[in-house]
Amino acid sequence: VEQKRQFEPKDFMNNRFTDPKDKTDFNSMDPYRARKTAVQYARATNTEWLPEGYADAKIANEFEEFEKRGLLVGTLKPGPCDPDVEKKIQPALKMFNGCVDLLSIEEGVFRFHYHGLIKHKFGMSCYMESCLKDCDVHCTGVVFETTREKDLLDGSFMYD
């Protein structure tokens, strides 16, 4: 049974960056497998078409602005920490069992180096905020810093 297509078929080789000998034959796959393969390729080699060194230069330029302004957000650089507050939040840090390291405490914003799965980053930061409030400290926000943007394809991660 042939499926009715919503869009007219287009040439899959309309990408001038892909060498024809490296073409993946998506037509021979069922739609589910074709989509999974396309997503896997996009995630694995999403910058292969950029000129050599372009991505590194762009990232360096982005962090240059942070350096000029003396900002710590977006980096793993340690900042000021009040030792009294640091002692008070030890129960929360123990609960996370090495998954986070305290980087700084500024104006009620706690910055941590996060080592866990990226897919859990938001939930863990919300839970950390709740734990900090349970420790009876002034907390206006929690920021989890990490050098990774995504987990590996098999659902695992590399420690940073």
C-alpha positions in Angstrom: 0.0 0.0 0.0 1.5 3.2 -1.1 1.2 6.2 1.2 -0.1 9.5 0.0 2.5 12.2 0.2 1.7 15.6 1.5 4.5 17.3 -0.4 5.8 16.8 -3.9 9.0 14.7 -4.1 12.2 16.7 -4.1 15.7 15.9 -5.2 17.6 14.7 -2.1 20.9 15.7 -3.7 20.1 19.5 -3.8 22.9 19.9 -1.2 26.0 21.2 -3.1 28.2 20.3 -0.1 27.7 16.5 -0.3 29.8 14.5 -2.7 27.6 12.4 -5.0 29.6 9.2 -4.1 28.7 9.8 -0.4 25.0 10.0 -1.2 22.7 8.1 1.2 19.8 6.4 -0.6 16.9 7.5 1.5 14.4 6.2 -1.2 15.3 2.6 -0.4 14.4 3.1 3.3 11.0 3.2 5.0 10.0 6.7 6.2 10.8 6.0 9.8 14.3 4.6 9.1 15.0 7.5 6.6 14.1 10.1 9.2 16.2 8.4 11.9 19.2 8.2 9.6 18.8 11.8 8.5 18.7 13.0 12.1 21.6 10.9 13.1 23.7 12.3 10.2 22.6 15.9 11.1 23.6 15.5 14.7 26.9 13.7 14.0 28.2 16.0 11.2 26.2 19.2 11.5 29.2 21.5 10.8 31.1 19.5 8.1 30.1 22.1 5.5 31.6 25.1 7.3 35.1 26.3 6.3 38.0 25.0 8.4 38.3 26.9 11.7 35.1 28.9 11.2 33.3 27.4 14.2 36.4 27.8 16.5 36.8 31.4 15.5 33.1 32.1 16.1 33.2 30.6 19.6 36.3 32.4 20.5 34.7 35.7 19.3 31.6 35.0 21.5 33.7 34.4 24.6 35.8 37.5 23.9 32.8 39.7 24.8 32.4 37.8 28.1 36.1 38.4 28.9 35.8 42.1 28.1 32.9 42.6 30.4 34.3 40.4 33.1 31.3 38.0 33.1 31.5 34.5 34.5 28.2 33.2 33.1 28.8 30.8 30.2 32.2 29.8 31.6 33.5 27.3 34.1 35.6 29.9 35.9 35.2 30.0 39.7 33.9 33.2 41.2 33.2 34.6 44.7 31.7 32.2 47.2 30.7 33.2 50.8 32.2 30.4 53.0 29.2 30.6 55.5 26.7 30.1 52.7 28.9 27.3 51.3 28.7 25.5 54.7 24.9 25.9 54.8 24.4 24.3 51.4 26.5 21.2 52.1 23.4 19.0 52.5 22.2 20.0 49.1 25.6 19.3 47.5 25.8 15.9 49.2 22.4 15.0 47.8 23.7 15.6 44.3 26.6 13.3 45.0 29.3 14.9 42.9 27.0 15.7 40.0 27.6 19.4 40.5 30.5 21.5 41.8 29.9 25.0 43.2 31.5 27.7 41.0 30.2 31.0 42.5 27.5 32.7 44.6 26.6 36.2 43.6 23.5 38.2 44.6 21.6 35.0 45.4 22.5 33.3 42.1 24.3 30.0 42.5 26.5 28.8 39.6 27.4 25.1 39.5 29.5 23.0 37.1 27.1 20.3 36.0 28.4 16.8 35.1 25.2 14.9 34.4 23.0 14.2 31.4 22.0 17.3 29.4 18.5 16.0 29.1 18.2 16.2 32.9 19.9 19.6 33.3 16.8 21.7 33.6 15.0 19.4 36.1 18.2 19.0 38.2 18.6 22.8 38.3 15.0 23.2 39.5 15.5 20.6 42.1 18.8 22.2 43.2 16.9 25.5 43.7 14.4 23.7 45.9 17.2 22.1 47.9 18.9 25.4 48.4 15.7 27.0 49.7 15.4 24.1 52.1 18.9 24.9 53.4 17.5 28.3 54.3 19.7 30.4 52.1 18.7 33.3 49.9 18.4 31.9 46.3 17.2 33.9 43.4 18.4 31.5 40.7 20.5 28.5 39.9 22.7 28.2 36.8 24.2 24.9 35.7 27.3 25.5 33.5 28.7 22.7 31.3 30.9 22.5 28.2 28.5 20.0 26.5 25.4 20.9 24.5 24.0 17.4 24.0 24.3 13.8 25.1 25.8 11.1 23.0 23.6 9.2 20.6 23.4 6.2 22.8 22.1 8.3 25.7 25.3 8.3 27.6 27.7 11.2 28.1 31.4 12.0 28.5 32.5 13.6 31.7 33.7 17.2 31.5 
